[in-house]
Structure formats: C-alpha cells, structure tokens
Amino acid sequence: MPDAAMNDMNRAHTAVIHALIAAPISKSRDVACKLRVLADLVEGDEGGVLVHEEDMLVACLHDLGALRIRDALTLGFGWVESIYGDLLQLRGGGFSELDVAG
C-alpha cells in the first residue's frame, strides 16, 4: 500500500481513538465500550497503536470513577462531591502529585 494511503489511515485511526477518549459517558455501558476499545489496543500488533493505550486507560479509569461518584451523589452521599472535584483537578493537571500523607 502506498505510504500516503497508510499515513491517511493512521491519521483516521488516531482521530477515532481521540474522539472515543473525549466522548462523554452517562452509563456503565459507555465505560464498558471504552474498555473494549482499550482491550483491542492492548491486543493489537499494529505499529503505532500502542501510543494510544495510556491515554485510553486514563480516560477509562477517570470515566469509571466519575460515573460511580455521580451515582453516589444521586443517592445522596454528598461527601463524595469533594472527591469528584479532586478527581477532575487531577485529570486536568491541577495537582502535581498526590498528598498521600493526608
């Protein structure tokens, strides 16, 4: 296959993966779909695919945590709200490191 065609295919694949990473979630099924894509990335032997594994893993973990926290807030567990805010700041680079000493 010509190099230009392969480059176009790689760019299209990258665009799809980045769209999936940024896609909003509203239910467990959405997170499960992202986890399936992550599994495909881990299994794939194609060159360049490994570049997206870490970003997809971070998105999956964040989205799963955020979904569970939103569920807890819906059930009336208000103390979770501060944890959710911290989670969003951590994903956005708001913290340089976690304070594990407490």
Backbone as a ProteinNet text record, in pm:
[ID]
protein_1_A
[PRIMARY]
MPDAAMNDMNRAHTAVIHALIAAPISKSRDVACKLRVLADLVEGDEGGVLVHEEDMLVACLHDLGALRIRDALTLGFGWVESIYGDLLQLRGGGFSELDVAG
[TERTIARY]
85.3	0	89.7	53.3	134.8	144.6	258.8	282.6	176.7	135.3	36.2	-95.5	-135	-259.2	-246.9	-132.2	-110.2	-110.8	-49.3	-48.8	-190.6	-271.9	-411.2	-488.6	-464.8	-531.9	-490	-361.5	-313.7	-373.3	-381.8	-442.1	-590	-659.8	-801.8	-819.1	-734.6	-740	-715.5	-616.2	-584.7	-702.3	-766	-880.7	-996.1	-1020.5	-1128.4	-1097.4	-974.6	-936.6	-949	-902.4	-911.2	-1056.8	-1142.1	-1284.8	-1346.3	-1306.4	-1356.2	-1306.1	-1181.5	-1125.7	-1205.7	-1240.8	-1310.7	-1461.9	-1514.2	-1659.3	-1715	-1824.9	-1885.6	-1950.5	-1961	-2025.1	-2144.1	-2246.4	-2362.5	-2410.7	-2356.3	-2395.8	-2281.1	-2295	-2189.8	-2154.7	-2253.1	-2230.1	-2128.4	-2132.1	-2037.2	-1894	-1875.8	-1742.3	-1698.7	-1790.8	-1757.9	-1711.5	-1774.9	-1732.6	-1590.5	-1559.7	-1423.2	-1323.1	-1361.5	-1272.1	-1249.3	-1351	-1333.8	-1235.7	-1245.7	-1151.2	-1010.4	-996.4	-865.4	-811.2	-896	-852	-804.7	-875	-832.3	-697	-675.8	-546.5	-434.2	-461.7	-359.9	-328.5	-431.6	-413.2	-348.5	-371.6	-327	-176.1	-132.6	10.3	49.5	-47.3	-20	72.6	159.5	250.4	175.7	217.3	158.4	38.1	-23.7	-143.3	-109.3	6.7	44.6	51	68.6	77.8	-49.2	-163.1	-291.2	-335	-265.9	-307	-315.4	-211.8	-207.1	-318.5	-340.2	-446.5	-583.6	-607.8	-736.4	-753.1	-645.7	-652.4	-688.5	-623.5	-652.7	-798.4	-846.1	-985.6	-1082.6	-1053.7	-1141.6	-1149.3	-1034.4	-1032.8	-1103	-1077	-1143.1	-1294.4	-1336.1	-1479	-1551.1	-1488.2	-1548.9	-1562	-1455	-1460.3	-1564.6	-1568.5	-1665	-1808.2	-1831.3	-1964.9	-2008.8	-1921.6	-1956.3	-1978.2	-1898.9	-1915.1	-2047.2	-2079.6	-2209.2	-2324.7	-2310.7	-2414	-2429.2	-2316.4	-2320.4	-2385.7	-2356.5	-2419	-2569.7	-2610.8	-2753.4	-2823.9	-2752.5	-2810.3	-2805.2	-2744.5	-2744.4	-2617.6	-2511.9	-2385.5	-2306.4	-2341.5	-2283.8	-2135.3	-2081.1	-1938.2	-1852.7	-1912.4	-1838.2	-1806.7	-1881.6	-1866.6	-1725.6	-1662.8	-1526.6	-1427.2	-1451.4	-1363.6	-1374.3	-1496	-1516.4	-1443.7	-1450.2	-1378	-1228.3	-1175.5	-1032.8	-996.9	-1083.4	-1059.4	-1050.8	-1141.3	-1138.6	-1012.8	-970.9	-848.4	-726.9	-725.1	-612.9	-603.3	-716.2	-713.9	-671.1	-712.4	-678.7	-538.9	-462.4	-326.4	-320.1	-429.1	-434.5	-344.6	-309.7	-220.6	-90.9	20.7	147.1	177.1	126.4	142.6	33.9	5.6	-96.1	-37.2	-115	-72.7	-119.3	-32.9	-71.6	-54.6	18.4	39	-88.4	-174	-302.4	-297.3
-117.7	0	123.8	224.6	347	414.4	477.9	544.4	649.1	725.3	830.6	771.1	659	593.9	541.8	483.2	434	549	659.2	776	826.7	829.5	872.2	777.5	648.3	550.3	567.4	591.1	612	738.1	845.1	969.4	949	874.3	847.5	764.8	664.2	580.7	665.8	751.7	839.5	931.3	985.6	1074.6	1000.8	877.4	798.9	770	729.1	698.6	823.3	936.3	1059.8	1101.5	1077.8	1107.5	1016.5	890	797.4	835.2	877.4	919	1036.3	1130.3	1251.3	1233.2	1121.9	1102.1	1101.1	1173.2	1174.4	1039.8	1010.2	886.3	921.7	839	862.5	734.8	621	494.7	394.7	287.4	185.3	130	117.9	64.1	148.3	280.8	369.2	340.4	320.1	288.2	151.7	55.9	-78.2	-73.4	11	24.8	79.5	178.4	232.7	126.8	44.3	-61.8	-165.5	-192.5	-285.3	-229.6	-100.5	-36.8	-46	-21.7	-34.1	-175.6	-275.5	-414.5	-440.1	-385.3	-400.1	-334	-218.4	-150.6	-232.9	-292.7	-373.8	-498	-559.5	-681.6	-657.1	-539.5	-511.8	-514	-569.6	-574.6	-467.8	-388.4	-290.1	-181.1	-133.2	-26.8	101	170.2	298.1	288.9	171.8	157.1	174.4	127.5	133.4	275.6	371.5	511.4	555.1	498.8	543.1	467.6	360.7	279.3	360.7	434.9	508.1	612	686.6	787.5	723.9	611.8	544.6	487.4	434.4	381.4	491.6	606	719.3	761.5	770.2	809.9	708.4	579.9	475.3	482.1	494	499	623.6	736.8	860.7	849.6	802.4	795.3	698.2	585.3	489.2	550.4	614	678.9	788.9	871.3	981.3	928.5	820.8	761.9	712.6	642	589.4	702.4	806.9	920.5	991.3	1009.9	1071.6	986.1	854.1	764.6	783.4	794.9	814.3	947.2	1051.8	1182	1175	1101.9	1085.7	1016.5	926.1	853.4	933.5	1052.9	1139.1	1135.8	1079.5	1077.4	1203.3	1316	1446	1458.3	1380	1388.9	1350.6	1282.4	1237.7	1354.8	1463.5	1576	1632.7	1642.8	1696.8	1601.8	1471.8	1374.2	1388.6	1408.3	1424.2	1547.7	1657.7	1779.1	1755.1	1682.2	1649.1	1561.9	1468	1379.6	1458.9	1554.4	1636.3	1721.8	1776.5	1856.8	1770.7	1648.9	1559	1527.4	1498.6	1467.7	1589.8	1708	1830.1	1880.8	1808.8	1850.2	1952.3	1964.1	2061.2	2026.5	1900.4	1857	1806.9	1844.3	1792.8	1655.4	1629.6	1497.5	1478.9	1356.4	1328.6	1341.5	1395.6	1406.2	1281	1181.2	1055.5	1058.9	1157	1165.4	1212	1283.1	1322.8	1446.2
0	0	0	-75.5	-81.2	55.9	78.2	206.5	238.4	139.6	163.5	213.1	155.3	197.8	340.6	373.5	509.7	609.9	573.5	662.2	686.6	581.1	595.8	687.6	673.5	759.2	904.7	927.9	1064.9	1125.9	1046.5	1096.4	1129.3	1045.1	1070.2	1197.6	1215.2	1335.7	1459.3	1452.7	1565.4	1596.8	1494.7	1515.6	1583.6	1542.4	1603.1	1749.7	1778.6	1916.9	2003.8	1955.8	2034.9	2056.1	1957.9	1975	2080.7	2081.5	2183.2	2322.3	2331.5	2460.1	2516.4	2431	2475.5	2486.4	2438.5	2437.8	2579.6	2602	2735.2	2766.7	2894.2	2937.3	3025.7	3018.6	3103.9	3171.3	3129.8	3191.6	3183.6	3257.4	3264.3	3127.1	3040.5	2906.6	2829.6	2848.7	2779.9	2823.7	2954.3	3005.8	2954.1	2951.8	2902.3	2756.7	2676.7	2536.1	2527.2	2610.9	2610.5	2655.3	2752.9	2798.4	2688.5	2608.4	2495.4	2392.4	2366.3	2273.5	2330.7	2461.9	2526.1	2509.8	2530.2	2513.7	2371.1	2273.5	2133.7	2110.2	2172.4	2157	2218.7	2334.5	2402.2	2320.1	2262.8	2184	2049	1991.7	1855.8	1840.8	1730.2	1699.2	1598.5	1554.4	1451.2	1504.9	1420.9	1461.4	1492.5	1595.8	1631.1	1722.5	1732	1814.7	1962	2002.9	2143.8	2197.1	2110.1	2150.5	2223.1	2187.6	2241.3	2366.4	2403	2517.1	2645.7	2675.6	2802.4	2810.5	2702.5	2702.6	2721.4	2655.5	2669.1	2809.7	2867.4	3003.6	3102.5	3090.8	3179.2	3164	3040.7	3016.8	3076.6	3059.6	3113.6	3265.2	3329.4	3475.8	3527.3	3464.3	3505.2	3486.9	3370.6	3341.6	3434.4	3464.5	3556.1	3695.2	3742.9	3873.9	3878.2	3774.9	3770.2	3766.5	3692.3	3685.6	3822.9	3892.1	4024.4	4124.7	4114.4	4204.9	4176.1	4050	4016.3	4066.8	4056.1	4109.4	4260	4329.9	4475.4	4510.8	4435	4459.7	4438.5	4336.6	4308.8	4424.5	4490	4603.2	4733	4728.4	4845.8	4928.8	4877.4	4950.1	4915.6	4977.7	4945	4970.3	5063.8	5094.6	4974.5	4880.3	4762.6	4670.8	4682.2	4590.8	4591.2	4709	4714.3	4648.1	4659.3	4594.1	4442.4	4391.6	4248	4197.2	4273.2	4235.1	4229	4327.9	4328.2	4208.8	4174.4	4060.5	3931.1	3914	3793.3	3787.4	3901.3	3903.9	3872.7	3923.4	3898.1	3749.5	3685.1	3542	3462.3	3505.7	3434.1	3463.1	3545.7	3577.7	3690	3766.2	3875.1	3991.8	4006.4	4113.2	4050.8	4110.1	4058	4116.3	4235.9	4296.2	4400.2	4434.2	4534.6	4674.1	4765.1	4904.2	4976.8	4984.7	5047.2	5198	5249.4	5393.5	5463	5389.1	5442.4	5522.2
[MASK]
++++++++++++++++++++++++++++++++++++++++++++++++++++++++++++++++++++++++++++++++++++++++++++++++++++++

